[in-house]
Amino acid sequence: MRGLKGKVAAITGAGSGIGRAAALRLGEEGCKVAVLDWNEDSAKATAERIREAGGEATAIKTDVSNEPQVEAAFAQIVKTFGRLDILVSNAGIFSGERDGKVDGLPKAVWDEIVGVNLTGMYLTCKHGVAAIKATAGKGAVVLTGSPTGMSGCTPANVAYGSSKGGVHGLSRVMAVDHAPEGIRVNVVVPGFTLTPIVRELVADPKVYEWQVQNIPLKRGAEPEEIAGAVAFLASDDASYMTGSFMFVDGGLTAI
């Protein structure tokens, strides 16, 4: 894709799943990659895979809900690579067991999920955008959204759905705020994606068939398919896109 080679990209939640796939794809496209994840071993494993493929990468242990850690992470990225061009704010958590309906949801669960999924996005964007402005001057931000932030497709998960709805609102305001500065902000909206954790949950073929029955393509996405959309939004091929939502959901939103 145009305009990615030689750029510096930071990806949160890059130790596994969609974040790891995005980090590997951007590395393949010639980006220097900062791999941020709360799990240091997972972050190091992703960075090592990028290096084994001939790319440049560094791993940074980062809890996105902790502002001092986030601020320190971006300072380290600038120190290591000299600049930041691309931010992929992807880190998030989901708990079908602990999340629930609003009248029975413990505040501690709400605080944890919103703290990572929304406050973590805000903190990542706060310090990531500042780093882009201070170094590269312009660039691209890609946030990971969710259909749950637009419809009630995941009942009894009020904290997760609310957090993702907040991410969508954050992205729109950021897109307008930073367009004059040459910083584009877009959202990739994955559908049912076969991350390692999800694969375990749908290991039973009957469970998998139930999950995909309403998806026109009749299957889940591979993380690499979401990563392709992330790479596109970060590239110069998407130079006239900001404030946009790219659905990668097998046609689910067409129903």
C-alpha positions in Angstrom: 0.0 0.0 0.0 1.2 3.5 -0.7 2.8 5.6 2.0 3.6 3.0 4.6 7.2 2.1 4.0 9.5 3.8 6.4 6.7 5.1 8.7 6.6 4.5 12.4 3.5 2.8 13.8 2.3 2.2 17.3 -0.3 -0.5 18.0 -1.9 -1.1 21.3 -3.2 -4.5 22.3 -0.7 -5.9 19.8 0.2 -8.9 21.8 -2.5 -11.1 20.3 -5.6 -11.2 18.1 -6.4 -8.3 15.8 -3.6 -6.1 17.3 -0.9 -8.7 16.6 -2.2 -9.2 13.1 -2.2 -5.4 12.5 1.3 -5.1 13.8 2.6 -7.9 11.6 0.9 -6.5 8.6 2.3 -3.0 9.1 5.7 -4.6 9.6 5.3 -6.4 6.3 4.3 -3.1 4.6 7.7 -1.6 5.8 6.7 0.2 8.9 8.8 0.4 12.0 6.5 -1.0 14.7 6.1 -0.3 18.4 4.2 -3.2 19.9 2.2 -2.1 23.0 0.5 -4.6 25.3 -0.1 -5.1 29.0 1.3 -8.6 28.6 5.1 -8.0 28.1 5.8 -11.6 27.0 3.1 -11.4 24.3 4.3 -8.0 23.1 7.9 -9.3 22.9 6.7 -12.3 20.9 4.9 -10.1 18.3 8.0 -7.8 18.0 10.2 -10.9 17.5 8.0 -12.1 14.7 8.3 -8.8 13.0 12.1 -8.8 13.3 12.3 -12.4 12.1 10.5 -11.3 8.9 13.1 -8.6 8.4 11.3 -5.7 10.0 12.1 -3.3 12.9 10.1 -3.5 16.1 10.2 -2.8 19.8 7.9 -4.1 22.5 6.7 -1.9 25.3 4.6 -3.1 28.3 1.7 -0.7 28.6 -1.6 -0.7 30.5 -3.6 1.7 28.4 -5.8 2.6 31.4 -2.7 3.9 33.2 -1.8 7.4 32.0 1.8 7.5 33.3 2.5 4.2 31.5 0.9 5.5 28.3 2.8 8.7 28.4 6.1 6.9 29.0 5.4 4.5 26.2 5.1 7.2 23.6 8.2 9.0 24.9 10.0 5.7 24.5 8.7 5.3 20.9 10.0 8.8 20.0 13.3 8.1 21.7 13.7 4.8 19.8 12.5 5.7 16.3 12.6 9.5 16.4 9.0 10.0 15.3 5.5 8.6 15.2 3.4 8.6 12.0 0.6 6.0 12.7 -1.4 5.1 15.8 -3.6 2.1 15.9 -5.6 2.3 19.1 -6.8 -1.3 19.4 -6.5 -2.5 23.0 -9.8 -3.6 24.6 -11.4 -6.2 26.9 -14.6 -8.1 26.8 -16.2 -10.2 29.5 -19.4 -12.0 28.7 -19.4 -13.5 32.2 -18.9 -10.4 34.3 -20.7 -7.8 32.1 -24.4 -7.7 32.2 -27.7 -5.7 32.2 -27.6 -2.2 33.6 -29.7 -3.0 36.7 -27.3 -5.7 38.0 -24.0 -4.6 36.7 -21.4 -4.0 39.4 -19.7 -0.6 39.2 -16.3 -2.2 39.5 -16.9 -4.2 36.3 -18.2 -1.0 34.5 -15.1 0.9 35.6 -12.7 -1.8 34.4 -14.2 -2.3 31.0 -14.8 1.4 30.3 -11.4 2.2 31.8 -9.7 0.1 29.2 -12.0 0.3 26.2 -12.8 4.0 26.3 -10.6 5.8 28.8 -7.7 3.7 27.4 -8.5 4.9 23.9 -8.6 8.5 25.1 -5.3 8.2 26.8 -3.7 6.4 23.9 -5.0 9.0 21.5 -4.0 11.9 23.8 -0.4 11.0 23.9 -0.2 9.3 20.5 -1.6 12.3 18.6 0.7 14.6 20.6 3.6 12.5 19.5 2.5 12.6 15.9 2.2 16.4 16.0 5.5 16.9 17.8 7.5 14.7 15.4 6.0 13.7 12.0 3.6 16.6 12.0 0.8 14.7 10.3 -0.3 11.1 10.2 -3.1 8.6 10.6 -5.0 7.2 13.6 -7.1 4.0 13.4 -9.4 3.0 16.2 -10.9 -0.4 16.7 -14.7 0.0 17.1 -17.4 -2.6 17.3 -21.0 -3.2 16.0 -22.0 -3.4 19.7 -21.4 0.4 19.9 -24.0 0.9 17.2 -26.7 -1.7 17.9 -27.8 -3.9 20.7 -26.4 -7.0 19.0 -24.7 -8.2 22.2 -27.4 -8.2 24.9 -26.4 -8.0 28.6 -23.1 -6.5 27.8 -23.9 -2.9 28.7 -20.4 -1.8 29.7 -18.8 -3.1 26.6 -21.4 -1.7 24.2 -21.3 1.7 26.0 -17.5 1.8 25.9 -17.5 1.1 22.1 -20.2 3.7 21.5 -18.0 6.1 23.3 -15.1 5.2 21.0 -17.2 5.9 18.0 -18.0 9.4 19.3 -14.4 10.0 20.3 -13.3 9.2 16.7 -15.8 11.6 15.1 -14.7 14.6 17.2 -11.1 13.8 16.8 -11.5 13.6 13.0 -12.9 17.1 12.9 -10.5 18.5 15.4 -7.3 17.2 13.7 -8.2 17.4 10.0 -6.7 20.9 9.7 -3.5 19.5 11.1 -3.3 16.7 8.5 -4.1 13.9 11.0 -6.7 11.5 9.8 -8.9 9.5 12.2 -10.9 6.5 11.1 -12.5 3.4 12.7 -12.3 -0.2 11.7 -15.4 -2.1 12.8 -14.7 -5.8 12.9 -17.5 -8.4 12.9 -17.2 -11.8 14.4 -13.4 -12.4 14.3 -11.6 -15.7 15.0 -9.0 -14.5 17.5 -7.4 -17.2 19.6 -9.8 -16.7 22.5 -12.8 -16.7 20.2 -11.6 -19.9 18.5 -11.6 -21.6 21.9 -15.2 -20.4 22.6 -16.5 -21.8 19.2 -14.4 -25.0 19.1 -17.7 -26.9 19.0 -18.9 -26.9 15.4 -22.5 -26.4 16.5 -21.5 -23.3 18.5 -19.6 -21.9 15.5 -22.5 -22.6 13.1 -24.9 -20.8 15.5 -22.5 -17.8 15.6 -22.2 -17.4 11.8 -25.8 -18.3 10.8 -26.8 -14.7 10.2 -23.5 -13.6 8.6 -24.0 -13.5 4.8 -20.5 -14.9 4.2 -21.3 -17.7 6.7 -17.9 -17.6 8.4 -15.9 -15.6 10.9 -13.1 -13.3 9.9 -9.4 -14.1 10.3 -7.5 -11.4 12.2 -5.4 -10.9 9.1 -8.5 -9.8 7.2 -9.2 -7.0 9.8 -5.4 -6.1 9.7 -5.7 -5.5 5.9 -8.4 -2.9 6.6 -6.3 -1.3 9.3 -3.3 -1.1 7.0 -5.5 0.5 4.3 -6.8 3.2 6.6 -3.3 4.0 7.8 -2.0 4.2 4.3 -2.0 7.0 1.7 -4.5 5.0 -0.3 -7.0 6.3 2.3 -5.8 9.9 2.1 -9.3 11.3 1.6 -10.8 9.4 4.4 -11.3 10.8 7.9 -14.2 10.3 10.3 -15.1 7.2 8.5 -16.2 3.7 9.7 -15.0 0.7 7.7 -17.1 -2.4 8.4 -15.3 -5.7 8.0 -18.1 -8.0 9.1 -18.9 -10.5 6.3 -21.9 -8.5 5.2 -23.7 -8.5 8.6 -24.5 -4.7 8.4 -26.2 -5.3 5.0 -29.0 -7.3 6.6 
